[in-house]
Amino acid sequence: MSLQATDLARRFAGLAPEKRVIFLERLAERGIDFAVLPLLAAPRGEGSTQFPLSAAQARLWFLAQLGGSAAVYH
């Protein structure tokens, strides 16, 4: 993915939720598909927030640890 697309995705991740909606609307007006932008990993380290798993996420993690095939979920 290009450096420009990565920069755009990084800037999008820093926007407030209401600003994200406006950004996505503007992209759609220009015919740009947001899905083509890269997904960025959440920042790790000092100052980053980690949230607990939901019940569904915990269940999937548990089942994966039992050796289930990843293809089952697709």
N, CA, C and O atoms as a CHARMM CRD file, in Angstrom:
* protein
*
  296
    1    1 MET  N      0.85100  -1.17200   0.00000 PROA 1      0.00000
    2    1 MET  CA     0.00000   0.00000   0.00000 PROA 1      0.00000
    3    1 MET  C      0.89600   1.23400   0.00000 PROA 1      0.00000
    4    1 MET  O      1.98900   1.21000   0.56600 PROA 1      0.00000
    5    2 SER  N      0.44900   2.27800  -0.61400 PROA 2      0.00000
    6    2 SER  CA     1.27900   3.46900  -0.74200 PROA 2      0.00000
    7    2 SER  C      1.39800   4.20500   0.59100 PROA 2      0.00000
    8    2 SER  O      0.56000   4.05600   1.47900 PROA 2      0.00000
    9    3 LEU  N      2.43800   4.98700   0.70400 PROA 3      0.00000
   10    3 LEU  CA     2.67700   5.78400   1.90100 PROA 3      0.00000
   11    3 LEU  C      1.53800   6.77700   2.10800 PROA 3      0.00000
   12    3 LEU  O      1.14300   7.04600   3.24200 PROA 3      0.00000
   13    4 GLN  N      1.01400   7.31900   1.01800 PROA 4      0.00000
   14    4 GLN  CA    -0.08300   8.28000   1.10200 PROA 4      0.00000
   15    4 GLN  C     -1.33600   7.60800   1.68700 PROA 4      0.00000
   16    4 GLN  O     -2.01100   8.20700   2.52400 PROA 4      0.00000
   17    5 ALA  N     -1.65700   6.39300   1.26900 PROA 5      0.00000
   18    5 ALA  CA    -2.81900   5.67800   1.78300 PROA 5      0.00000
   19    5 ALA  C     -2.62400   5.32500   3.25300 PROA 5      0.00000
   20    5 ALA  O     -3.57100   5.39700   4.03700 PROA 5      0.00000
   21    6 THR  N     -1.41900   4.94800   3.63100 PROA 6      0.00000
   22    6 THR  CA    -1.13200   4.62500   5.02700 PROA 6      0.00000
   23    6 THR  C     -1.27800   5.86600   5.89100 PROA 6      0.00000
   24    6 THR  O     -1.83100   5.79400   6.98800 PROA 6      0.00000
   25    7 ASP  N     -0.78700   7.00300   5.41000 PROA 7      0.00000
   26    7 ASP  CA    -0.91300   8.26000   6.14400 PROA 7      0.00000
   27    7 ASP  C     -2.38000   8.64000   6.31200 PROA 7      0.00000
   28    7 ASP  O     -2.78900   9.08500   7.38500 PROA 7      0.00000
   29    8 LEU  N     -3.16100   8.46800   5.27200 PROA 8      0.00000
   30    8 LEU  CA    -4.58900   8.78600   5.32800 PROA 8      0.00000
   31    8 LEU  C     -5.29400   7.90100   6.34400 PROA 8      0.00000
   32    8 LEU  O     -6.11900   8.38400   7.11900 PROA 8      0.00000
   33    9 ALA  N     -4.97800   6.60800   6.35000 PROA 9      0.00000
   34    9 ALA  CA    -5.59000   5.68500   7.30700 PROA 9      0.00000
   35    9 ALA  C     -5.18500   6.04700   8.73200 PROA 9      0.00000
   36    9 ALA  O     -6.00800   5.97100   9.64400 PROA 9      0.00000
   37   10 ARG  N     -3.94500   6.43400   8.93200 PROA 10     0.00000
   38   10 ARG  CA    -3.45800   6.82100  10.25500 PROA 10     0.00000
   39   10 ARG  C     -4.18200   8.07600  10.74800 PROA 10     0.00000
   40   10 ARG  O     -4.57000   8.15700  11.91300 PROA 10     0.00000
   41   11 ARG  N     -4.35900   9.03500   9.86900 PROA 11     0.00000
   42   11 ARG  CA    -5.07100  10.26800  10.24100 PROA 11     0.00000
   43   11 ARG  C     -6.53600   9.97500  10.54100 PROA 11     0.00000
   44   11 ARG  O     -7.10500  10.56800  11.45700 PROA 11     0.00000
   45   12 PHE  N     -7.15500   9.06900   9.78300 PROA 12     0.00000
   46   12 PHE  CA    -8.54600   8.69700  10.02100 PROA 12     0.00000
   47   12 PHE  C     -8.69800   8.08500  11.40800 PROA 12     0.00000
   48   12 PHE  O     -9.66600   8.37600  12.11000 PROA 12     0.00000
   49   13 ALA  N     -7.75800   7.24800  11.80300 PROA 13     0.00000
   50   13 ALA  CA    -7.82300   6.58800  13.10900 PROA 13     0.00000
   51   13 ALA  C     -7.79300   7.60000  14.25000 PROA 13     0.00000
   52   13 ALA  O     -8.30100   7.31900  15.33500 PROA 13     0.00000
   53   14 GLY  N     -7.21000   8.76200  14.02300 PROA 14     0.00000
   54   14 GLY  CA    -7.11900   9.77900  15.06000 PROA 14     0.00000
   55   14 GLY  C     -8.31400  10.70700  15.13600 PROA 14     0.00000
   56   14 GLY  O     -8.37600  11.55700  16.02400 PROA 14     0.00000
   57   15 LEU  N     -9.26300  10.56400  14.22600 PROA 15     0.00000
   58   15 LEU  CA   -10.43100  11.45200  14.21600 PROA 15     0.00000
   59   15 LEU  C    -11.45300  11.05900  15.26500 PROA 15     0.00000
   60   15 LEU  O    -11.56100   9.89000  15.63800 PROA 15     0.00000
   61   16 ALA  N    -12.20500  12.05100  15.73800 PROA 16     0.00000
   62   16 ALA  CA   -13.33500  11.79900  16.62600 PROA 16     0.00000
   63   16 ALA  C    -14.42900  11.09700  15.81300 PROA 16     0.00000
   64   16 ALA  O    -14.48900  11.27600  14.59700 PROA 16     0.00000
   65   17 PRO  N    -15.29200  10.30700  16.45200 PROA 17     0.00000
   66   17 PRO  CA   -16.32300   9.55200  15.72000 PROA 17     0.00000
   67   17 PRO  C    -17.19700  10.40500  14.79400 PROA 17     0.00000
   68   17 PRO  O    -17.48400   9.99200  13.67100 PROA 17     0.00000
   69   18 GLU  N    -17.62100  11.58600  15.25000 PROA 18     0.00000
   70   18 GLU  CA   -18.47100  12.43300  14.39900 PROA 18     0.00000
   71   18 GLU  C    -17.70500  12.94500  13.18200 PROA 18     0.00000
   72   18 GLU  O    -18.29000  13.13100  12.11500 PROA 18     0.00000
   73   19 LYS  N    -16.41600  13.17200  13.33300 PROA 19     0.00000
   74   19 LYS  CA   -15.58700  13.61400  12.20000 PROA 19     0.00000
   75   19 LYS  C    -15.35500  12.45800  11.22200 PROA 19     0.00000
   76   19 LYS  O    -15.22700  12.68300  10.01900 PROA 19     0.00000
   77   20 ARG  N    -15.30000  11.22300  11.73100 PROA 20     0.00000
   78   20 ARG  CA   -15.15000  10.06600  10.85300 PROA 20     0.00000
   79   20 ARG  C    -16.33200   9.93300   9.91400 PROA 20     0.00000
   80   20 ARG  O    -16.16400   9.61800   8.73600 PROA 20     0.00000
   81   21 VAL  N    -17.53500  10.17500  10.43500 PROA 21     0.00000
   82   21 VAL  CA   -18.74100  10.09000   9.60400 PROA 21     0.00000
   83   21 VAL  C    -18.66000  11.09800   8.46300 PROA 21     0.00000
   84   21 VAL  O    -18.94400  10.76400   7.31300 PROA 21     0.00000
   85   22 ILE  N    -18.27400  12.32300   8.78000 PROA 22     0.00000
   86   22 ILE  CA   -18.15000  13.36800   7.75900 PROA 22     0.00000
   87   22 ILE  C    -17.08700  12.97700   6.73100 PROA 22     0.00000
   88   22 ILE  O    -17.29100  13.14400   5.52900 PROA 22     0.00000
   89   23 PHE  N    -15.96300  12.46200   7.20400 PROA 23     0.00000
   90   23 PHE  CA   -14.87700  12.03700   6.31800 PROA 23     0.00000
   91   23 PHE  C    -15.35600  10.96300   5.34200 PROA 23     0.00000
   92   23 PHE  O    -15.09400  11.04400   4.14200 PROA 23     0.00000
   93   24 LEU  N    -16.06000   9.95800   5.86700 PROA 24     0.00000
   94   24 LEU  CA   -16.55500   8.87200   5.01800 PROA 24     0.00000
   95   24 LEU  C    -17.56900   9.38000   3.99200 PROA 24     0.00000
   96   24 LEU  O    -17.58700   8.91600   2.85200 PROA 24     0.00000
   97   25 GLU  N    -18.40900  10.32900   4.39600 PROA 25     0.00000
   98   25 GLU  CA   -19.36800  10.91500   3.46000 PROA 25     0.00000
   99   25 GLU  C    -18.64700  11.64900   2.32400 PROA 25     0.00000
  100   25 GLU  O    -19.04000  11.54500   1.16200 PROA 25     0.00000
  101   26 ARG  N    -17.60100  12.38400   2.66600 PROA 26     0.00000
  102   26 ARG  CA   -16.83600  13.12300   1.65100 PROA 26     0.00000
  103   26 ARG  C    -16.11800  12.17500   0.68800 PROA 26     0.00000
  104   26 ARG  O    -16.04900  12.43600  -0.51300 PROA 26     0.00000
  105   27 LEU  N    -15.58400  11.07100   1.22500 PROA 27     0.00000
  106   27 LEU  CA   -14.94900  10.08300   0.35300 PROA 27     0.00000
  107   27 LEU  C    -15.96800   9.51100  -0.62700 PROA 27     0.00000
  108   27 LEU  O    -15.68300   9.36700  -1.81600 PROA 27     0.00000
  109   28 ALA  N    -17.15600   9.18500  -0.12000 PROA 28     0.00000
  110   28 ALA  CA   -18.20900   8.61400  -0.96400 PROA 28     0.00000
  111   28 ALA  C    -18.61900   9.60200  -2.06000 PROA 28     0.00000
  112   28 ALA  O    -18.86900   9.19700  -3.19500 PROA 28     0.00000
  113   29 GLU  N    -18.68800  10.88100  -1.72800 PROA 29     0.00000
  114   29 GLU  CA   -19.02900  11.90500  -2.72000 PROA 29     0.00000
  115   29 GLU  C    -18.01800  11.92700  -3.86800 PROA 29     0.00000
  116   29 GLU  O    -18.37500  12.21600  -5.01000 PROA 29     0.00000
  117   30 ARG  N    -16.77100  11.62300  -3.56300 PROA 30     0.00000
  118   30 ARG  CA   -15.70600  11.62600  -4.57100 PROA 30     0.00000
  119   30 ARG  C    -15.52400  10.26600  -5.24600 PROA 30     0.00000
  120   30 ARG  O    -14.67700  10.10600  -6.12400 PROA 30     0.00000
  121   31 GLY  N    -16.33300   9.29000  -4.82400 PROA 31     0.00000
  122   31 GLY  CA   -16.24900   7.96300  -5.42800 PROA 31     0.00000
  123   31 GLY  C    -15.07300   7.14300  -4.94000 PROA 31     0.00000
  124   31 GLY  O    -14.61800   6.23400  -5.63500 PROA 31     0.00000
  125   32 ILE  N    -14.57600   7.45200  -3.75800 PROA 32     0.00000
  126   32 ILE  CA   -13.44000   6.72700  -3.20300 PROA 32     0.00000
  127   32 ILE  C    -13.95900   5.69700  -2.22000 PROA 32     0.00000
  128   32 ILE  O    -14.73400   6.02400  -1.32100 PROA 32     0.00000
  129   33 ASP  N    -13.53500   4.45200  -2.38600 PROA 33     0.00000
  130   33 ASP  CA   -13.94900   3.36000  -1.51400 PROA 33     0.00000
  131   33 ASP  C    -12.99500   3.28800  -0.32700 PROA 33     0.00000
  132   33 ASP  O    -11.80500   3.02700  -0.50100 PROA 33     0.00000
  133   34 PHE  N    -13.51100   3.51600   0.87300 PROA 34     0.00000
  134   34 PHE  CA   -12.67900   3.49700   2.07000 PROA 34     0.00000
  135   34 PHE  C    -12.05900   2.12600   2.30900 PROA 34     0.00000
  136   34 PHE  O    -11.01900   2.02400   2.96000 PROA 34     0.00000
  137   35 ALA  N    -12.67700   1.08600   1.79700 PROA 35     0.00000
  138   35 ALA  CA   -12.19100  -0.28000   2.00500 PROA 35     0.00000
  139   35 ALA  C    -10.81600  -0.51400   1.38600 PROA 35     0.00000
  140   35 ALA  O    -10.14400  -1.47700   1.75400 PROA 35     0.00000
  141   36 VAL  N    -10.38300   0.32800   0.46600 PROA 36     0.00000
  142   36 VAL  CA    -9.07400   0.13000  -0.15600 PROA 36     0.00000
  143   36 VAL  C     -7.93000   0.64500   0.71600 PROA 36     0.00000
  144   36 VAL  O     -6.76400   0.38100   0.42500 PROA 36     0.00000
  145   37 LEU  N     -8.25800   1.38300   1.78700 PROA 37     0.00000
  146   37 LEU  CA    -7.21200   1.87100   2.67400 PROA 37     0.00000
  147   37 LEU  C     -6.72700   0.74500   3.56800 PROA 37     0.00000
  148   37 LEU  O     -7.49900  -0.15400   3.90000 PROA 37     0.00000
  149   38 PRO  N     -5.45800   0.77600   3.96300 PROA 38     0.00000
  150   38 PRO  CA    -4.92100  -0.30800   4.80200 PROA 38     0.00000
  151   38 PRO  C     -5.46700  -0.23500   6.22000 PROA 38     0.00000
  152   38 PRO  O     -5.79800   0.84300   6.71300 PROA 38     0.00000
  153   39 LEU  N     -5.55600  -1.38400   6.86900 PROA 39     0.00000
  154   39 LEU  CA    -5.90000  -1.43300   8.27900 PROA 39     0.00000
  155   39 LEU  C     -4.62000  -1.27100   9.07000 PROA 39     0.00000
  156   39 LEU  O     -3.60500  -1.89400   8.75800 PROA 39     0.00000
  157   40 LEU  N     -4.66500  -0.44600  10.08000 PROA 40     0.00000
  158   40 LEU  CA    -3.48100  -0.20300  10.89500 PROA 40     0.00000
  159   40 LEU  C     -3.62300  -0.90200  12.23200 PROA 40     0.00000
  160   40 LEU  O     -4.71800  -0.99500  12.78700 PROA 40     0.00000
  161   41 ALA  N     -2.52500  -1.38200  12.73500 PROA 41     0.00000
  162   41 ALA  CA    -2.52900  -1.99900  14.05400 PROA 41     0.00000
  163   41 ALA  C     -2.74400  -0.92700  15.11000 PROA 41     0.00000
  164   41 ALA  O     -2.28600   0.20500  14.96100 PROA 41     0.00000
  165   42 ALA  N     -3.43900  -1.28900  16.17000 PROA 42     0.00000
  166   42 ALA  CA    -3.64500  -0.35800  17.27300 PROA 42     0.00000
  167   42 ALA  C     -2.30600  -0.06900  17.93600 PROA 42     0.00000
  168   42 ALA  O     -1.46000  -0.95800  18.03100 PROA 42     0.00000
  169   43 PRO  N     -2.10300   1.15600  18.39500 PROA 43     0.00000
  170   43 PRO  CA    -0.83200   1.47700  19.03800 PROA 43     0.00000
  171   43 PRO  C     -0.65900   0.67300  20.31800 PROA 43     0.00000
  172   43 PRO  O     -1.61600   0.47800  21.06700 PROA 43     0.00000
  173   44 ARG  N      0.53800   0.21400  20.56500 PROA 44     0.00000
  174   44 ARG  CA     0.85600  -0.56000  21.77000 PROA 44     0.00000
  175   44 ARG  C      1.89200   0.21000  22.58300 PROA 44     0.00000
  176   44 ARG  O      2.58900   1.08400  22.06900 PROA 44     0.00000
  177   45 GLY  N      1.97000  -0.12700  23.82500 PROA 45     0.00000
  178   45 GLY  CA     2.97900   0.48800  24.66500 PROA 45     0.00000
  179   45 GLY  C      2.36600   1.44700  25.66600 PROA 45     0.00000
  180   45 GLY  O      1.17300   1.39100  25.96300 PROA 45     0.00000
  181   46 GLU  N      3.19700   2.31300  26.16800 PROA 46     0.00000
  182   46 GLU  CA     2.78100   3.24300  27.20300 PROA 46     0.00000
  183   46 GLU  C      1.68900   4.17200  26.69800 PROA 46     0.00000
  184   46 GLU  O      1.81000   4.75400  25.62000 PROA 46     0.00000
  185   47 GLY  N      0.63200   4.30800  27.47300 PROA 47     0.00000
  186   47 GLY  CA    -0.45900   5.19900  27.09800 PROA 47     0.00000
  187   47 GLY  C     -1.52900   4.56000  26.24000 PROA 47     0.00000
  188   47 GLY  O     -2.56900   5.17700  26.01100 PROA 47     0.00000
  189   48 SER  N     -1.31300   3.33100  25.75200 PROA 48     0.00000
  190   48 SER  CA    -2.33800   2.69000  24.94000 PROA 48     0.00000
  191   48 SER  C     -3.35800   2.02700  25.85200 PROA 48     0.00000
  192   48 SER  O     -3.03500   1.61500  26.96600 PROA 48     0.00000
  193   49 THR  N     -4.57300   1.93000  25.37700 PROA 49     0.00000
  194   49 THR  CA    -5.65800   1.35000  26.15000 PROA 49     0.00000
  195   49 THR  C     -5.98500  -0.03300  25.61600 PROA 49     0.00000
  196   49 THR  O     -6.12400  -0.22600  24.40800 PROA 49     0.00000
  197   50 GLN  N     -6.10500  -0.98400  26.51600 PROA 50     0.00000
  198   50 GLN  CA    -6.52700  -2.31900  26.11900 PROA 50     0.00000
  199   50 GLN  C     -7.88500  -2.57300  26.75300 PROA 50     0.00000
  200   50 GLN  O     -8.07400  -2.33900  27.94600 PROA 50     0.00000
  201   51 PHE  N     -8.81800  -3.04700  25.95800 PROA 51     0.00000
  202   51 PHE  CA   -10.16700  -3.29900  26.42500 PROA 51     0.00000
  203   51 PHE  C    -10.36100  -4.79000  26.63200 PROA 51     0.00000
  204   51 PHE  O     -9.74300  -5.59800  25.93900 PROA 51     0.00000
  205   52 PRO  N    -11.21300  -5.16300  27.58000 PROA 52     0.00000
  206   52 PRO  CA   -11.47300  -6.58500  27.79100 PROA 52     0.00000
  207   52 PRO  C    -12.25500  -7.16500  26.61500 PROA 52     0.00000
  208   52 PRO  O    -12.96200  -6.44800  25.90700 PROA 52     0.00000
  209   53 LEU  N    -12.11600  -8.46700  26.42300 PROA 53     0.00000
  210   53 LEU  CA   -12.85300  -9.13600  25.35600 PROA 53     0.00000
  211   53 LEU  C    -14.33500  -9.18400  25.68900 PROA 53     0.00000
  212   53 LEU  O    -14.71800  -9.26400  26.85600 PROA 53     0.00000
  213   54 SER  N    -15.16200  -9.13300  24.65500 PROA 54     0.00000
  214   54 SER  CA   -16.59300  -9.35500  24.85900 PROA 54     0.00000
  215   54 SER  C    -16.78800 -10.85300  25.09000 PROA 54     0.00000
  216   54 SER  O    -15.86600 -11.64200  24.88200 PROA 54     0.00000
  217   55 ALA  N    -17.97700 -11.23900  25.51600 PROA 55     0.00000
  218   55 ALA  CA   -18.25600 -12.65600  25.74700 PROA 55     0.00000
  219   55 ALA  C    -18.07500 -13.45600  24.45600 PROA 55     0.00000
  220   55 ALA  O    -17.53300 -14.56100  24.48000 PROA 55     0.00000
  221   56 ALA  N    -18.52500 -12.90300  23.34100 PROA 56     0.00000
  222   56 ALA  CA   -18.39400 -13.60100  22.05600 PROA 56     0.00000
  223   56 ALA  C    -16.92600 -13.74200  21.64600 PROA 56     0.00000
  224   56 ALA  O    -16.51800 -14.78800  21.14000 PROA 56     0.00000
  225   57 GLN  N    -16.13900 -12.69700  21.86300 PROA 57     0.00000
  226   57 GLN  CA   -14.72200 -12.75600  21.52900 PROA 57     0.00000
  227   57 GLN  C    -13.99900 -13.77400  22.41100 PROA 57     0.00000
  228   57 GLN  O    -13.15500 -14.53600  21.93800 PROA 57     0.00000
  229   58 ALA  N    -14.34300 -13.77400  23.69300 PROA 58     0.00000
  230   58 ALA  CA   -13.71900 -14.72900  24.61100 PROA 58     0.00000
  231   58 ALA  C    -14.05600 -16.16300  24.21000 PROA 58     0.00000
  232   58 ALA  O    -13.20600 -17.05000  24.29200 PROA 58     0.00000
  233   59 ARG  N    -15.29100 -16.38900  23.77700 PROA 59     0.00000
  234   59 ARG  CA   -15.71400 -17.72600  23.33600 PROA 59     0.00000
  235   59 ARG  C    -14.92100 -18.15900  22.10700 PROA 59     0.00000
  236   59 ARG  O    -14.44000 -19.29000  22.04200 PROA 59     0.00000
  237   60 LEU  N    -14.78500 -17.25600  21.12700 PROA 60     0.00000
  238   60 LEU  CA   -14.02700 -17.58600  19.92300 PROA 60     0.00000
  239   60 LEU  C    -12.56600 -17.87700  20.25700 PROA 60     0.00000
  240   60 LEU  O    -11.97600 -18.80700  19.70800 PROA 60     0.00000
  241   61 TRP  N    -11.98300 -17.08300  21.15700 PROA 61     0.00000
  242   61 TRP  CA   -10.59800 -17.31700  21.55800 PROA 61     0.00000
  243   61 TRP  C    -10.47100 -18.69200  22.21100 PROA 61     0.00000
  244   61 TRP  O     -9.55400 -19.45400  21.90500 PROA 61     0.00000
  245   62 PHE  N    -11.40700 -19.00000  23.11700 PROA 62     0.00000
  246   62 PHE  CA   -11.37300 -20.28100  23.81100 PROA 62     0.00000
  247   62 PHE  C    -11.47800 -21.43900  22.82200 PROA 62     0.00000
  248   62 PHE  O    -10.72000 -22.40500  22.91500 PROA 62     0.00000
  249   63 LEU  N    -12.40500 -21.34900  21.88600 PROA 63     0.00000
  250   63 LEU  CA   -12.58000 -22.41900  20.90200 PROA 63     0.00000
  251   63 LEU  C    -11.34200 -22.55500  20.01400 PROA 63     0.00000
  252   63 LEU  O    -10.95900 -23.66300  19.64000 PROA 63     0.00000
  253   64 ALA  N    -10.72600 -21.43400  19.68500 PROA 64     0.00000
  254   64 ALA  CA    -9.50800 -21.48100  18.87000 PROA 64     0.00000
  255   64 ALA  C     -8.38300 -22.17800  19.63500 PROA 64     0.00000
  256   64 ALA  O     -7.57600 -22.89100  19.03800 PROA 64     0.00000
  257   65 GLN  N     -8.32600 -21.97600  20.95000 PROA 65     0.00000
  258   65 GLN  CA    -7.29500 -22.62100  21.76000 PROA 65     0.00000
  259   65 GLN  C     -7.49200 -24.13200  21.82700 PROA 65     0.00000
  260   65 GLN  O     -6.53600 -24.87600  22.04700 PROA 65     0.00000
  261   66 LEU  N     -8.73700 -24.58700  21.63600 PROA 66     0.00000
  262   66 LEU  CA    -9.00800 -26.02100  21.63500 PROA 66     0.00000
  263   66 LEU  C     -8.55200 -26.68800  20.33900 PROA 66     0.00000
  264   66 LEU  O     -8.60900 -27.91100  20.21000 PROA 66     0.00000
  265   67 GLY  N     -8.10700 -25.88900  19.39300 PROA 67     0.00000
  266   67 GLY  CA    -7.56900 -26.44500  18.15500 PROA 67     0.00000
  267   67 GLY  C     -8.54000 -26.44000  17.00500 PROA 67     0.00000
  268   67 GLY  O     -8.36300 -27.17300  16.03200 PROA 67     0.00000
  269   68 GLY  N     -9.56700 -25.61800  17.10700 PROA 68     0.00000
  270   68 GLY  CA   -10.53200 -25.54100  16.01300 PROA 68     0.00000
  271   68 GLY  C     -9.90700 -24.93500  14.76900 PROA 68     0.00000
  272   68 GLY  O     -8.98500 -24.12200  14.84300 PROA 68     0.00000
  273   69 SER  N    -10.42100 -25.34100  13.64800 PROA 69     0.00000
  274   69 SER  CA    -9.92100 -24.82100  12.38100 PROA 69     0.00000
  275   69 SER  C    -10.43700 -23.40900  12.16100 PROA 69     0.00000
  276   69 SER  O    -11.61500 -23.13500  12.39400 PROA 69     0.00000
  277   70 ALA  N     -9.57900 -22.51900  11.71900 PROA 70     0.00000
  278   70 ALA  CA    -9.98800 -21.13100  11.46000 PROA 70     0.00000
  279   70 ALA  C    -11.00900 -21.07100  10.32600 PROA 70     0.00000
  280   70 ALA  O    -11.81200 -20.14000  10.26600 PROA 70     0.00000
  281   71 ALA  N    -10.98400 -22.04600   9.43500 PROA 71     0.00000
  282   71 ALA  CA   -11.91700 -22.06400   8.30900 PROA 71     0.00000
  283   71 ALA  C    -13.36300 -22.23200   8.78000 PROA 71     0.00000
  284   71 ALA  O    -14.29000 -21.85200   8.06400 PROA 71     0.00000
  285   72 VAL  N    -13.56300 -22.78300   9.94900 PROA 72     0.00000
  286   72 VAL  CA   -14.90600 -22.99700  10.47700 PROA 72     0.00000
  287   72 VAL  C    -15.64300 -21.67800  10.63700 PROA 72     0.00000
  288   72 VAL  O    -16.86000 -21.62700  10.46200 PROA 72     0.00000
  289   73 TYR  N    -14.93100 -20.61500  10.96500 PROA 73     0.00000
  290   73 TYR  CA   -15.55200 -19.32800  11.21300 PROA 73     0.00000
  291   73 TYR  C    -15.82800 -18.53600   9.93800 PROA 73     0.00000
  292   73 TYR  O    -16.46100 -17.48100   9.99100 PROA 73     0.00000
  293   74 HSD  N    -15.37700 -19.01600   8.83200 PROA 74     0.00000
  294   74 HSD  CA   -15.58000 -18.30000   7.58200 PROA 74     0.00000
  295   74 HSD  C    -16.66300 -18.98500   6.81400 PROA 74     0.00000
  296   74 HSD  O    -17.00800 -18.55100   5.71500 PROA 74     0.00000
